[in-house]
Amino acid sequence: MNEILVRYGDVTKLSKMCGCTIQSVRLALKGYVESDLATKVRKEAISLGGVEIKRRRRVI
């Protein structure tokens, strides 16, 4: 699943809108969790102006 980038402060707004923790929003936006709540968070993030990008890979 792709990552969604949002502006500074939008993670807090999303957590209040969806009634969940900030950590839940972060995990949903990173694409690590697939649930009904994560889908709701991702849709709201895109409606707030979030941008979906291909997940970056870390090279060590």
Number of C-alpha atoms within 10 A of each C-alpha: 14 13 20 21 18 16 11 8 8 16 21 15 16 22 17 13 12 14 12 14 13 15 12 18 27 21 15 23 25 18 17 13 16 11 9 9 16 20 15 15 25 22 14 16 24 14 10 14 13 18 13 17 12 9 12 8 6 5 4 3
